[in-house]
């Protein structure tokens, strides 16, 4: 069973995307590397659709006001804390004066740690994904590159299958013809074709199992981090 198999059913891509978005950058890149080793098509599709706070901040004010007015004021204040003042003023300009003053006052009083700021950003991204799911934010209009088609798992699986069954090139055919036949009894110390295929299969299996173990370790670490953050906030 491949690492991605559990996510290839309907809704799995979205689930994996949210896991990546709520993971620290270093762990996210590690996870994407594992995915690329198993299925480059999925890795590319995931990478281009990962929602980051910088991407959200780049959206037009008419969409930002929908987000900022719905998230908890303290969450927004912590997420913006420490950012360049020019950026803060630009982002909050979409809000009514009273709402903007409330956020700036909270920012002036707050002193979040890097971990608390990171937690607030992660919470904002989770909420934005929720707004997307509810139809409040329509990515096909706001940011088309991030839009996830309803049948994306089927599209990616078909694409990956087509790539894996691409016919051999002419050079590959020539090389195949030039290979020495595997004659019984003619053993010069070189592994037979069957032995080589078996060795390759075992290597692939070991790599696959290793990827699954790393993925499970990653998910376990993410869950532990979230639990620690929840306990800290509580």
N, CA, C and O of each residue as an XYZ file, in Angstrom:
936
protein
N       0.844     -1.203      0.000
C       0.000      0.000      0.000
C       0.874      1.246      0.000
O       1.740      1.396      0.863
N       0.656      2.142     -0.961
C       1.434      3.357     -1.052
C       1.002      4.379     -0.018
O      -0.107      4.313      0.512
N       1.886      5.322      0.264
C       1.595      6.352      1.244
C       0.379      7.188      0.843
O      -0.385      7.633      1.700
N       0.205      7.399     -0.463
C      -0.872      8.242     -0.951
C      -2.199      7.514     -1.132
O      -3.231      8.147     -1.352
N      -2.174      6.194     -1.039
C      -3.382      5.417     -1.343
C      -4.583      5.849     -0.504
O      -5.709      5.883     -1.001
N      -4.347      6.178      0.759
C      -5.455      6.564      1.647
C      -6.078      7.894      1.246
O      -7.202      8.203      1.642
N      -5.345      8.685      0.457
C      -5.842     10.005      0.063
C      -6.396     10.046     -1.366
O      -6.866     11.090     -1.816
N      -6.343      8.934     -2.068
C      -6.752      8.939     -3.474
C      -8.260      8.828     -3.667
O      -8.756      8.942     -4.788
N      -8.985      8.607     -2.580
C     -10.444      8.590     -2.680
C     -10.972     10.026     -2.660
O     -10.231     10.955     -2.340
N     -12.216     10.205     -2.991
C     -12.821     11.529     -3.073
C     -12.680     12.280     -1.746
O     -13.023     11.753     -0.688
N     -12.182     13.488     -1.811
C     -11.978     14.296     -0.612
C     -10.597     14.134     -0.009
O     -10.209     14.906      0.868
N      -9.846     13.135     -0.470
C      -8.528     12.866      0.097
C      -7.508     13.953     -0.216
O      -6.676     14.290      0.626
N      -7.571     14.500     -1.427
C      -6.634     15.561     -1.811
C      -6.793     16.762     -0.876
O      -5.809     17.327     -0.400
N      -8.022     17.132     -0.627
C      -8.307     18.278      0.244
C      -7.798     18.007      1.659
O      -7.249     18.895      2.312
N      -7.985     16.784      2.121
C      -7.536     16.400      3.460
C      -6.013     16.501      3.561
O      -5.484     17.017      4.546
N      -5.320     16.009      2.546
C      -3.862     16.055      2.540
C      -3.370     17.494      2.420
O      -2.366     17.865      3.028
N      -4.070     18.293      1.646
C      -3.706     19.698      1.475
C      -3.778     20.436      2.809
O      -2.892     21.228      3.131
N      -4.823     20.180      3.579
C      -4.973     20.826      4.881
C      -3.885     20.372      5.847
O      -3.413     21.160      6.667
N      -3.488     19.109      5.755
C      -2.413     18.598      6.603
C      -1.113     19.338      6.304
O      -0.376     19.710      7.217
N      -0.839     19.546      5.024
C       0.377     20.258      4.625
C       0.329     21.717      5.070
O       1.331     22.263      5.533
N      -0.818     22.334      4.930
C      -0.946     23.759      5.253
C      -0.768     24.035      6.740
O      -0.306     25.113      7.114
N      -1.122     23.088      7.588
C      -1.022     23.291      9.031
C       0.273     22.730      9.606
O       0.443     22.687     10.824
N       1.181     22.302      8.742
C       2.463     21.768      9.186
C       3.538     22.851      9.121
O       3.468     23.728      8.259
N       4.531     22.811     10.012
C       5.660     23.749      9.924
C       6.346     23.612      8.564
O       6.304     22.549      7.944
N       6.968     24.677      8.113
C       7.557     24.706      6.769
C       8.527     23.556      6.523
O       8.465     22.902      5.482
N       9.424     23.306      7.480
C      10.428     22.253      7.296
C       9.782     20.881      7.150
O      10.175     20.089      6.294
N       8.782     20.605      7.996
C       8.102     19.310      7.937
C       7.271     19.201      6.665
O       7.148     18.123      6.084
N       6.701     20.331      6.237
C       5.910     20.333      5.005
C       6.786     19.959      3.812
O       6.384     19.161      2.965
N       7.981     20.539      3.752
C       8.886     20.235      2.639
C       9.345     18.777      2.679
O       9.493     18.134      1.640
N       9.565     18.274      3.875
C       9.955     16.874      4.022
C       8.843     15.954      3.523
O       9.100     14.965      2.836
N       7.620     16.290      3.873
C       6.477     15.498      3.467
C       6.296     15.560      1.949
O       6.018     14.543      1.313
N       6.452     16.748      1.372
C       6.311     16.912     -0.080
C       7.385     16.127     -0.831
O       7.135     15.599     -1.915
N       8.570     16.055     -0.253
C       9.643     15.271     -0.868
C       9.276     13.793     -0.915
O       9.531     13.110     -1.907
N       8.676     13.308      0.168
C       8.234     11.912      0.204
C       7.145     11.663     -0.836
O       7.140     10.634     -1.512
N       6.228     12.615     -0.953
C       5.140     12.482     -1.924
C       5.696     12.487     -3.342
O       5.254     11.709     -4.187
N       6.665     13.364     -3.605
C       7.269     13.445     -4.939
C       7.938     12.135     -5.322
O       7.917     11.736     -6.487
N       8.537     11.463     -4.331
C       9.188     10.186     -4.606
C       8.211      9.112     -5.020
O       8.562      8.191     -5.758
N       6.973      9.229     -4.542
C       5.963      8.226     -4.870
C       5.106      8.626     -6.072
O       4.755      7.791     -6.905
N       4.774      9.925     -6.148
C       3.878     10.373     -7.216
C       4.116     11.863     -7.499
O       3.501     12.717     -6.861
N       5.007     12.180     -8.452
C       5.332     13.574     -8.772
C       4.111     14.391     -9.207
O       4.067     15.602     -8.988
N       3.134     13.743     -9.816
C       1.929     14.456    -10.274
C       1.172     15.025     -9.076
O       0.741     16.178     -9.094
N       1.015     14.213     -8.046
C       0.333     14.675     -6.837
C       1.149     15.761     -6.135
O       0.586     16.749     -5.663
N       2.449     15.588     -6.065
C       3.295     16.574     -5.382
C       3.176     17.945     -6.031
O       3.054     18.955     -5.338
N       3.213     17.982     -7.357
C       3.107     19.245     -8.083
C       1.748     19.905     -7.855
O       1.665     21.114     -7.638
N       0.685     19.102     -7.907
C      -0.665     19.636     -7.720
C      -0.857     20.169     -6.305
O      -1.495     21.205     -6.114
N      -0.313     19.473     -5.320
C      -0.428     19.917     -3.930
C       0.366     21.199     -3.694
O      -0.130     22.155     -3.097
N       1.599     21.200     -4.173
C       2.482     22.344     -3.930
C       1.889     23.649     -4.476
O       1.972     24.687     -3.819
N       1.299     23.601     -5.661
C       0.776     24.819     -6.286
C      -0.513     25.306     -5.634
O      -0.937     26.439     -5.865
N      -1.152     24.434     -4.800
C      -2.424     24.820     -4.181
C      -2.326     25.035     -2.675
O      -3.340     25.269     -2.017
N      -1.130     24.958     -2.129
C      -0.975     25.170     -0.688
C      -1.291     26.625     -0.348
O      -0.739     27.554     -0.939
N      -2.176     26.796      0.601
C      -2.599     28.128      1.031
C      -1.655     28.626      2.117
O      -1.497     27.978      3.151
N      -1.031     29.768      1.887
C      -0.146     30.372      2.874
C      -0.727     31.713      3.303
O      -1.562     32.292      2.609
N      -0.276     32.195      4.451
C      -0.795     33.465      4.940
C      -0.368     34.603      4.015
O      -1.109     35.570      3.842
N       0.823     34.492      3.421
C       1.271     35.520      2.481
C       0.346     35.576      1.267
O       0.065     36.649      0.732
N      -0.124     34.399      0.840
C      -1.035     34.337     -0.307
C      -2.369     34.991      0.055
O      -2.942     35.726     -0.749
N      -2.854     34.725      1.251
C      -4.114     35.319      1.696
C      -3.980     36.838      1.761
O      -4.865     37.568      1.315
N      -2.860     37.305      2.323
C      -2.648     38.746      2.456
C      -2.570     39.448      1.101
O      -2.767     40.660      1.020
N      -2.284     38.697      0.039
C      -2.159     39.307     -1.291
C      -3.515     39.498     -1.977
O      -3.588     40.114     -3.040
N      -4.593     38.973     -1.373
C      -5.909     39.052     -1.991
C      -6.476     40.467     -1.909
O      -6.028     41.293     -1.113
N      -7.457     40.716     -2.741
C      -8.107     42.017     -2.782
C      -8.870     42.273     -1.483
O      -9.351     41.350     -0.824
N      -8.964     43.559     -1.140
C      -9.609     43.946      0.108
C     -11.034     43.461      0.258
O     -11.471     43.192      1.377
N     -11.772     43.340     -0.832
C     -13.167     42.900     -0.744
C     -13.268     41.462     -0.238
O     -14.291     41.071      0.324
N     -12.211     40.678     -0.437
C     -12.200     39.309      0.068
C     -11.596     39.253      1.479
O     -12.013     38.449      2.312
N     -10.614     40.117      1.729
C      -9.994     40.137      3.051
C     -10.992     40.549      4.123
O     -10.961     40.026      5.237
N     -11.878     41.486      3.791
C     -12.856     41.919      4.783
C     -13.787     40.780      5.163
O     -14.249     40.718      6.302
N     -14.069     39.883      4.237
C     -14.907     38.719      4.540
C     -14.214     37.803      5.541
O     -14.856     37.178      6.385
N     -12.891     37.737      5.429
C     -12.109     36.874      6.320
C     -11.880     37.551      7.666
O     -12.164     36.971      8.714
N     -11.361     38.792      7.635
C     -11.009     39.496      8.869
C     -12.211     39.741      9.768
O     -12.083     39.780     10.992
N     -13.368     39.904      9.164
C     -14.560     40.179      9.966
C     -15.128     38.910     10.607
O     -16.000     38.985     11.472
N     -14.634     37.756     10.183
C     -15.160     36.490     10.697
C     -14.217     35.790     11.674
O     -14.675     35.009     12.508
N     -12.925     36.049     11.591
C     -11.997     35.403     12.525
C     -11.999     36.155     13.854
O     -12.378     37.324     13.908
N     -11.580     35.491     14.913
C     -11.503     36.133     16.219
C     -10.510     37.299     16.167
O      -9.411     37.145     15.635
N     -10.882     38.466     16.715
C      -9.989     39.630     16.690
C      -8.599     39.335     17.259
O      -7.598     39.797     16.712
N      -8.530     38.576     18.344
C      -7.236     38.259     18.939
C      -6.391     37.394     18.003
O      -5.172     37.551     17.921
N      -7.056     36.483     17.304
C      -6.342     35.639     16.344
C      -5.709     36.495     15.253
O      -4.545     36.302     14.902
N      -6.477     37.435     14.723
C      -5.964     38.318     13.685
C      -4.852     39.210     14.233
O      -3.843     39.431     13.563
N      -5.038     39.722     15.456
C      -4.031     40.591     16.069
C      -2.709     39.846     16.265
O      -1.640     40.390     15.988
N      -2.784     38.606     16.740
C      -1.575     37.807     16.954
C      -0.906     37.467     15.618
O       0.320     37.482     15.509
N      -1.722     37.162     14.607
C      -1.175     36.789     13.297
C      -0.442     37.966     12.644
O       0.557     37.773     11.951
N      -0.944     39.182     12.869
C      -0.347     40.373     12.259
C       0.779     40.963     13.103
O       1.583     41.748     12.599
N       0.843     40.598     14.361
C       1.806     41.197     15.283
C       3.239     41.018     14.770
O       3.652     39.913     14.416
N       3.980     42.114     14.738
C       5.379     42.054     14.307
C       5.581     42.249     12.818
O       6.719     42.370     12.365
N       4.502     42.283     12.045
C       4.620     42.531     10.605
C       4.951     44.006     10.367
O       4.708     44.836     11.242
N       5.501     44.344      9.200
C       5.788     45.747      8.886
C       4.525     46.602      9.013
O       3.447     46.196      8.580
N       4.668     47.775      9.603
C       3.514     48.634      9.845
C       2.800     49.000      8.555
O       1.573     49.094      8.520
N       3.570     49.203      7.499
C       2.974     49.545      6.208
C       2.044     48.431      5.718
O       0.967     48.698      5.185
N       2.474     47.183      5.907
C       1.648     46.045      5.500
C       0.399     45.957      6.367
O      -0.694     45.713      5.855
N       0.549     46.152      7.674
C      -0.588     46.089      8.588
C      -1.634     47.134      8.208
O      -2.826     46.834      8.141
N      -1.176     48.370      7.959
C      -2.100     49.449      7.592
C      -2.836     49.121      6.301
O      -4.033     49.378      6.174
N      -2.104     48.546      5.338
C      -2.711     48.212      4.055
C      -3.758     47.113      4.206
O      -4.836     47.191      3.616
N      -3.434     46.079      5.006
C      -4.350     44.957      5.189
C      -5.610     45.367      5.950
O      -6.716     44.950      5.607
N      -5.432     46.182      6.982
C      -6.580     46.559      7.807
C      -7.413     47.681      7.205
O      -8.470     48.025      7.734
N      -6.943     48.250      6.108
C      -7.691     49.338      5.479
C      -9.034     48.877      4.928
O      -9.900     49.701      4.634
N      -9.213     47.561      4.786
C     -10.484     47.036      4.276
C     -11.573     47.034      5.347
O     -12.758     46.912      5.036
N     -11.159     47.171      6.621
C     -12.117     47.105      7.722
C     -12.708     48.477      8.037
O     -12.086     49.498      7.742
N     -13.890     48.512      8.626
C     -14.456     49.779      9.108
C     -13.526     50.353     10.183
O     -12.835     49.589     10.857
N     -13.493     51.667     10.359
C     -12.596     52.298     11.343
C     -12.678     51.702     12.745
O     -11.654     51.514     13.402
N     -13.895     51.403     13.205
C     -14.052     50.854     14.559
C     -13.381     49.486     14.678
O     -12.682     49.215     15.655
N     -13.596     48.623     13.677
C     -13.007     47.286     13.688
C     -11.486     47.377     13.580
O     -10.762     46.627     14.236
N     -11.013     48.298     12.750
C      -9.563     48.474     12.597
C      -8.939     48.922     13.909
O      -7.885     48.416     14.295
N      -9.573     49.862     14.599
C      -9.045     50.353     15.879
C      -8.994     49.227     16.917
O      -8.052     49.141     17.705
N     -10.002     48.377     16.908
C     -10.033     47.265     17.864
C      -8.834     46.345     17.656
O      -8.202     45.910     18.619
N      -8.527     46.052     16.398
C      -7.398     45.164     16.100
C      -6.078     45.833     16.474
O      -5.212     45.199     17.078
N      -5.920     47.087     16.127
C      -4.661     47.779     16.432
C      -4.463     47.927     17.942
O      -3.336     47.847     18.430
N      -5.550     48.140     18.680
C      -5.443     48.222     20.146
C      -5.008     46.880     20.727
O      -4.171     46.829     21.628
N      -5.576     45.801     20.208
C      -5.191     44.472     20.680
C      -3.724     44.187     20.362
O      -3.016     43.577     21.163
N      -3.280     44.626     19.201
C      -1.888     44.419     18.811
C      -0.947     45.204     19.717
O       0.142     44.732     20.044
N      -1.363     46.397     20.122
C      -0.537     47.227     20.989
C      -0.406     46.617     22.384
O       0.624     46.770     23.040
N      -1.449     45.930     22.829
C      -1.450     45.334     24.159
C      -0.830     43.943     24.176
O      -0.350     43.484     25.212
N      -0.840     43.277     23.032
C      -0.402     41.878     22.971
C       1.110     41.767     22.797
O       1.767     42.668     22.275
N       1.636     40.634     23.252
C       3.051     40.321     23.060
C       3.179     38.817     22.825
O       3.769     38.104     23.636
N       2.626     38.345     21.718
C       2.626     36.900     21.465
C       4.031     36.358     21.215
O       4.881     37.034     20.635
N       4.250     35.149     21.655
C       5.507     34.471     21.361
C       5.474     34.010     19.906
O       4.403     33.967     19.299
N       6.630     33.664     19.337
C       6.625     33.142     17.966
C       5.692     31.950     17.808
O       5.041     31.797     16.775
N       5.629     31.101     18.843
C       4.750     29.927     18.774
C       3.285     30.342     18.738
O       2.487     29.760     18.003
N       2.934     31.349     19.531
C       1.548     31.827     19.566
C       1.175     32.507     18.249
O       0.059     32.350     17.753
N       2.108     33.255     17.696
C       1.865     33.884     16.393
C       1.667     32.806     15.328
O       0.764     32.901     14.496
N       2.529     31.772     15.364
C       2.412     30.673     14.398
C       1.092     29.935     14.534
O       0.476     29.555     13.539
N       0.661     29.735     15.784
C      -0.612     29.056     16.032
C      -1.778     29.878     15.483
O      -2.720     29.324     14.915
N      -1.713     31.189     15.653
C      -2.775     32.069     15.160
C      -2.828     32.068     13.638
O      -3.912     32.070     13.054
N      -1.668     32.064     12.997
C      -1.627     32.006     11.534
C      -2.218     30.698     11.040
O      -2.996     30.671     10.087
N      -1.829     29.595     11.716
C      -2.361     28.282     11.345
C      -3.878     28.236     11.513
O      -4.587     27.662     10.687
N      -4.366     28.850     12.594
C      -5.807     28.883     12.841
C      -6.517     29.696     11.766
O      -7.595     29.318     11.307
N      -5.912     30.818     11.363
C      -6.502     31.634     10.312
C      -6.611     30.861      9.003
O      -7.638     30.914      8.326
N      -5.544     30.140      8.649
C      -5.559     29.368      7.413
C      -6.630     28.281      7.459
O      -7.306     28.019      6.464
N      -6.776     27.653      8.625
C      -7.813     26.630      8.783
C      -9.199     27.247      8.605
O     -10.081     26.650      7.988
N      -9.376     28.443      9.151
C     -10.673     29.106      9.024
C     -10.936     29.540      7.591
O     -12.065     29.464      7.107
N      -9.881     29.997      6.913
C     -10.053     30.389      5.512
C     -10.468     29.186      4.682
O     -11.323     29.302      3.804
N      -9.875     28.039      4.950
C     -10.267     26.813      4.253
C     -11.731     26.495      4.543
O     -12.466     26.019      3.678
N     -12.131     26.769      5.771
C     -13.530     26.554      6.127
C     -14.449     27.486      5.355
O     -15.527     27.085      4.917
N     -14.017     28.738      5.189
C     -14.809     29.700      4.422
C     -14.910     29.273      2.957
O     -15.934     29.477      2.305
N     -13.830     28.678      2.457
C     -13.838     28.172      1.076
C     -14.861     27.041      0.962
O     -15.641     26.987      0.011
N     -14.843     26.140      1.950
C     -15.786     25.024      1.937
C     -17.235     25.469      2.039
O     -18.130     24.824      1.492
N     -17.464     26.574      2.742
C     -18.823     27.095      2.912
C     -19.269     27.952      1.740
O     -20.438     28.330      1.654
N     -18.348     28.261      0.840
C     -18.693     29.094     -0.306
C     -18.593     30.582     -0.035
O     -18.932     31.390     -0.900
N     -18.127     30.963      1.167
C     -17.954     32.379      1.490
C     -16.824     32.974      0.650
O     -16.909     34.098      0.156
N     -15.770     32.183      0.508
C     -14.647     32.551     -0.360
C     -14.624     31.567     -1.522
O     -14.515     30.359     -1.311
N     -14.725     32.073     -2.738
C     -14.717     31.227     -3.928
C     -13.369     31.390     -4.629
O     -13.119     32.387     -5.306
N     -12.515     30.396     -4.451
C     -11.150     30.501     -4.954
C     -11.080     30.638     -6.471
O     -10.136     31.231     -6.993
N     -12.066     30.096     -7.184
C     -12.039     30.226     -8.638
C     -12.122     31.685     -9.071
O     -11.734     32.031    -10.186
N     -12.635     32.545     -8.177
C     -12.701     33.984     -8.458
C     -11.594     34.743     -7.735
O     -10.974     35.643     -8.300
N     -11.355     34.371     -6.482
C     -10.373     35.077     -5.654
C      -8.942     34.794     -6.102
O      -8.137     35.710     -6.271
N      -8.640     33.506     -6.293
C      -7.272     33.080     -6.627
C      -7.368     31.759     -7.393
O      -7.194     30.691     -6.807
N      -7.645     31.824     -8.704
C      -7.910     30.621     -9.507
C      -6.849     29.526     -9.414
O      -7.173     28.344     -9.522
N      -5.589     29.904     -9.217
C      -4.531     28.891     -9.154
C      -4.687     27.968     -7.955
O      -4.184     26.844     -7.964
N      -5.384     28.439     -6.917
C      -5.575     27.635     -5.711
C      -6.841     26.788     -5.749
O      -7.067     25.956     -4.871
N      -7.664     27.005     -6.773
C      -8.937     26.285     -6.859
C      -8.715     24.787     -7.009
O      -7.876     24.350     -7.796
N      -9.476     24.003     -6.247
C      -9.376     22.542     -6.283
C     -10.618     21.981     -6.972
O     -11.710     22.061     -6.409
N     -10.484     21.418     -8.169
C     -11.640     20.830     -8.861
C     -12.277     19.733     -8.024
O     -11.595     19.052     -7.258
N     -13.569     19.563     -8.169
C     -14.297     18.582     -7.366
C     -13.783     17.167     -7.591
O     -13.755     16.364     -6.659
N     -13.376     16.852     -8.823
C     -12.914     15.496     -9.144
C     -11.402     15.445     -9.301
O     -10.893     14.713    -10.150
N     -10.678     16.214     -8.492
C      -9.235     16.316     -8.677
C      -8.523     14.978     -8.456
O      -7.528     14.696     -9.125
N      -9.012     14.155     -7.533
C      -8.356     12.859     -7.311
C      -8.395     12.018     -8.583
O      -7.400     11.396     -8.955
N      -9.541     12.004     -9.241
C      -9.684     11.242    -10.480
C      -8.764     11.798    -11.575
O      -8.139     11.043    -12.320
N      -8.695     13.121    -11.656
C      -7.843     13.760    -12.663
C      -6.381     13.401    -12.437
O      -5.676     13.029    -13.374
N      -5.929     13.511    -11.194
C      -4.521     13.242    -10.884
C      -4.180     11.767    -11.058
O      -3.114     11.429    -11.573
N      -5.076     10.898    -10.634
C      -4.818      9.464    -10.770
C      -4.734      9.055    -12.237
O      -3.904      8.225    -12.609
N      -5.598      9.641    -13.069
C      -5.577      9.348    -14.507
C      -4.293      9.861    -15.143
O      -3.680      9.179    -15.965
N      -3.889     11.073    -14.753
C      -2.660     11.656    -15.289
C      -1.448     10.829    -14.905
O      -0.586     10.545    -15.736
N      -1.392     10.444    -13.630
C      -0.266      9.648    -13.146
C      -0.203      8.301    -13.856
O       0.878      7.819    -14.196
N      -1.373      7.694    -14.080
C      -1.417      6.398    -14.764
C      -0.939      6.538    -16.203
O      -0.197      5.693    -16.704
N      -1.365      7.604    -16.860
C      -0.957      7.821    -18.257
C       0.551      7.986    -18.364
O       1.175      7.476    -19.294
N       1.137      8.705    -17.400
C       2.584      8.919    -17.415
C       3.344      7.624    -17.162
O       4.405      7.383    -17.739
N       2.772      6.787    -16.277
C       3.448      5.537    -15.934
C       3.377      4.503    -17.048
O       4.156      3.550    -17.059
N       2.439      4.683    -17.997
C       2.289      3.720    -19.098
C       2.742      4.297    -20.429
O       2.380      3.778    -21.485
N       3.538      5.376    -20.389
C       4.055      5.961    -21.619
C       4.938      4.950    -22.333
O       5.799      4.345    -21.693
N       4.757      4.738    -23.662
C       5.556      3.768    -24.395
C       7.045      4.073    -24.317
O       7.440      5.225    -24.141
N       7.863      3.047    -24.448
C       9.307      3.216    -24.439
C       9.736      4.081    -25.613
O       9.113      4.044    -26.674
N      10.798      4.858    -25.430
C      11.334      5.666    -26.514
C      12.128      4.788    -27.457
O      12.406      3.626    -27.161
N      12.491      5.358    -28.598
C      13.257      4.600    -29.582
C      14.589      4.162    -28.998
O      15.030      3.035    -29.223
N      15.242      5.067    -28.233
C      16.527      4.723    -27.630
C      16.398      3.561    -26.672
O      17.274      2.699    -26.604
N      15.287      3.539    -25.918
C      15.063      2.449    -24.975
C      14.882      1.135    -25.715
O      15.361      0.095    -25.263
N      14.182      1.175    -26.869
C      13.969     -0.039    -27.661
C      15.284     -0.586    -28.188
O      15.505     -1.797    -28.191
N      16.161      0.314    -28.637
C      17.458     -0.119    -29.162
C      18.284     -0.747    -28.068
O      18.904     -1.794    -28.254
N      18.286     -0.081    -26.904
C      19.057     -0.600    -25.781
C      18.549     -1.971    -25.371
O      19.324     -2.857    -25.012
N      17.217     -2.132    -25.432
C      16.628     -3.421    -25.056
C      17.063     -4.521    -26.015
O      17.316     -5.649    -25.591
N      17.155     -4.198    -27.323
C      17.555     -5.185    -28.315
C      19.022     -5.579    -28.155
O      19.415     -6.706    -28.456
N      19.840     -4.605    -27.666
C      21.270     -4.873    -27.538
C      21.618     -5.652    -26.289
O      22.773     -6.037    -26.109
N      20.653     -5.893    -25.426
C      20.926     -6.635    -24.203
C      21.277     -8.083    -24.521
O      20.693     -8.694    -25.416
N      22.249     -8.627    -23.772
C      22.656    -10.015    -23.970
C      21.550    -10.942    -23.500
O      21.044    -10.758    -22.392
N      21.152    -11.927    -24.290
C      20.097    -12.860    -23.879
C      20.482    -13.591    -22.605
O      21.657    -13.861    -22.358
N      19.482    -13.905    -21.804
C      19.707    -14.633    -20.568
C      19.666    -16.127    -20.863
O      18.601    -16.743    -20.888
N      20.859    -16.700    -21.086
C      20.958    -18.106    -21.455
C      21.279    -18.937    -20.231
O      22.226    -18.643    -19.501
N      20.492    -19.974    -20.006
C      20.690    -20.848    -18.860
C      22.070    -21.484    -18.954
O      22.432    -22.045    -19.988
N      22.844    -21.395    -17.864
C      24.164    -21.984    -17.841
C      25.250    -20.996    -18.233
O      26.430    -21.249    -17.988
N      24.874    -19.874    -18.836
C      25.851    -18.880    -19.246
C      25.936    -17.819    -18.154
O      25.414    -16.717    -18.325
N      26.578    -18.129    -17.049
C      26.630    -17.267    -15.879
C      28.006    -16.674    -15.729
O      28.958    -17.371    -15.378
N      28.118    -15.348    -16.001
C      29.413    -14.683    -15.877
C      29.491    -13.862    -14.599
O      30.336    -12.975    -14.476
N      28.603    -14.159    -13.639
C      28.597    -13.432    -12.377
C      27.621    -12.271    -12.374
O      27.386    -11.674    -11.323
N      27.039    -11.931    -13.535
C      26.063    -10.846    -13.614
C      24.679    -11.382    -13.276
O      24.287    -12.429    -13.793
N      23.932    -10.693    -12.425
C      22.591    -11.184    -12.056
C      21.715    -11.330    -13.288
O      21.823    -10.542    -14.228
N      20.853    -12.330    -13.289
C      19.931    -12.530    -14.397
C      18.874    -11.441    -14.398
O      18.730    -10.692    -13.432
N      18.132    -11.365    -15.510
C      17.072    -10.366    -15.610
C      16.038    -10.557    -14.502
O      15.588     -9.586    -13.894
N      15.668    -11.797    -14.244
C      14.670    -12.081    -13.207
C      15.173    -11.640    -11.831
O      14.425    -11.088    -11.025
N      16.489    -11.904    -11.580
C      17.060    -11.514    -10.296
C      17.088     -9.998    -10.146
O      16.799     -9.458     -9.078
N      17.441     -9.324    -11.238
C      17.491     -7.866    -11.202
C      16.112     -7.286    -10.950
O      15.960     -6.343    -10.173
N      15.099     -7.853    -11.612
C      13.741     -7.372    -11.430
C      13.270     -7.588    -10.001
O      12.596     -6.737     -9.419
N      13.635     -8.742     -9.442
C      13.238     -9.029     -8.065
C      13.918     -8.066     -7.101
O      13.298     -7.579     -6.156
N      15.210     -7.794     -7.348
C      15.941     -6.856     -6.490
C      15.343     -5.460     -6.573
O      15.203     -4.772     -5.563
N      14.991     -5.050     -7.791
C      14.371     -3.729     -7.975
C      13.039     -3.647     -7.255
O      12.712     -2.634     -6.636
N      12.268     -4.731     -7.342
C      10.969     -4.769     -6.677
C      11.131     -4.644     -5.160
O      10.387     -3.915     -4.505
N      12.111     -5.361     -4.613
C      12.335     -5.312     -3.174
C      12.800     -3.927     -2.732
O      12.400     -3.433     -1.678
N      13.659     -3.302     -3.560
C      14.111     -1.953     -3.226
C      12.946     -0.976     -3.214
O      12.825     -0.142     -2.316
N      12.087     -1.091     -4.227
C      10.925     -0.205     -4.283
C      10.011     -0.427     -3.085
O       9.460      0.522     -2.527
N       9.855     -1.692     -2.696
C       8.990     -2.017     -1.567
C       9.538     -1.420     -0.274
O       8.786     -0.885      0.541
N      10.855     -1.516     -0.095
C      11.497     -0.962      1.102
C      11.317      0.555      1.135
O      11.003      1.125      2.180
N      11.517      1.207     -0.017
C      11.342      2.658     -0.098
C       9.902      3.062      0.206
O       9.645      4.053      0.889
N       8.960      2.258     -0.326
C       7.542      2.540     -0.101
C       7.199      2.434      1.374
O       6.521      3.302      1.923
N       7.673      1.356      2.026
C       7.391      1.166      3.448
C       8.046      2.250      4.284
O       7.479      2.726      5.268
N       9.253      2.634      3.878
C       9.954      3.710      4.586
C       9.177      5.017      4.486
O       9.074      5.761      5.462
N       8.629      5.295      3.300
C       7.838      6.520      3.103
C       6.593      6.509      3.977
O       6.231      7.528      4.565
N       5.931      5.341      4.063
C       4.731      5.244      4.877
C       5.051      5.474      6.349
O       4.301      6.145      7.058
N       6.181      4.907      6.808
C       6.577      5.087      8.201
C       6.859      6.556      8.485
O       6.435      7.089      9.510
N       7.582      7.214      7.566
C       7.888      8.633      7.746
C       6.631      9.481      7.754
O       6.521     10.440      8.519
N       5.673      9.118      6.889
C       4.415      9.868      6.832
C       3.650      9.738      8.147
O       3.103     10.714      8.660
N       3.621      8.515      8.684
C       2.922      8.298      9.945
C       3.615      9.029     11.096
O       2.959      9.563     11.991
N       4.960      9.045     11.059
C       5.702      9.788     12.074
C       5.377     11.270     11.986
O       5.223     11.958     12.996
N       5.279     11.742     10.744
C       4.976     13.157     10.527
C       3.592     13.499     11.084
O       3.437     14.490     11.798
N       2.594     12.686     10.762
C       1.235     12.929     11.244
C       1.197     12.884     12.767
O       0.500     13.677     13.400
N       1.951     11.953     13.354
C       1.993     11.826     14.808
C       2.599     13.075     15.439
O       2.123     13.556     16.467
N       3.670     13.601     14.803
C       4.320     14.815     15.318
C       3.387     16.010     15.234
O       3.314     16.819     16.158
N       2.666     16.115     14.105
C       1.720     17.219     13.929
C       0.640     17.176     15.002
O       0.296     18.200     15.592
N       0.106     15.972     15.251
C      -0.948     15.826     16.257
C      -0.427     16.157     17.654
O      -1.137     16.763     18.457
N       0.819     15.758     17.943
C       1.400     16.068     19.250
C       1.581     17.571     19.410
O       1.308     18.134     20.471
N       2.052     18.222     18.323
C       2.242     19.679     18.365
C       0.916     20.392     18.615
O       0.836     21.315     19.426
N      -0.124     19.949     17.905
C      -1.439     20.573     18.074
C      -1.973     20.372     19.481
O      -2.560     21.280     20.070
N      -1.763     19.157     20.022
C      -2.228     18.867     21.377
C      -1.499     19.745     22.381
O      -2.107     20.261     23.319
N      -0.177     19.919     22.181
C       0.619     20.762     23.086
C       0.150     22.208     23.014
O       0.083     22.900     24.030
N      -0.176     22.659     21.804
C      -0.627     24.032     21.639
C      -1.992     24.239     22.306
O      -2.236     25.269     22.936
N      -2.883     23.237     22.157
C      -4.193     23.320     22.784
C      -4.059     23.375     24.314
O      -4.728     24.163     24.982
N      -3.176     22.517     24.850
C      -2.965     22.513     26.296
C      -2.402     23.842     26.781
O      -2.748     24.334     27.855
N      -1.516     24.412     25.951
C      -0.896     25.675     26.331
C      -1.917     26.813     26.370
O      -1.915     27.649     27.274
N      -2.795     26.817     25.352
C      -3.820     27.849     25.283
C      -4.837     27.689     26.414
O      -5.278     28.662     27.027
N      -5.202     26.394     26.674
C      -6.165     26.116     27.741
C      -5.602     26.497     29.110
O      -6.280     26.330     30.124
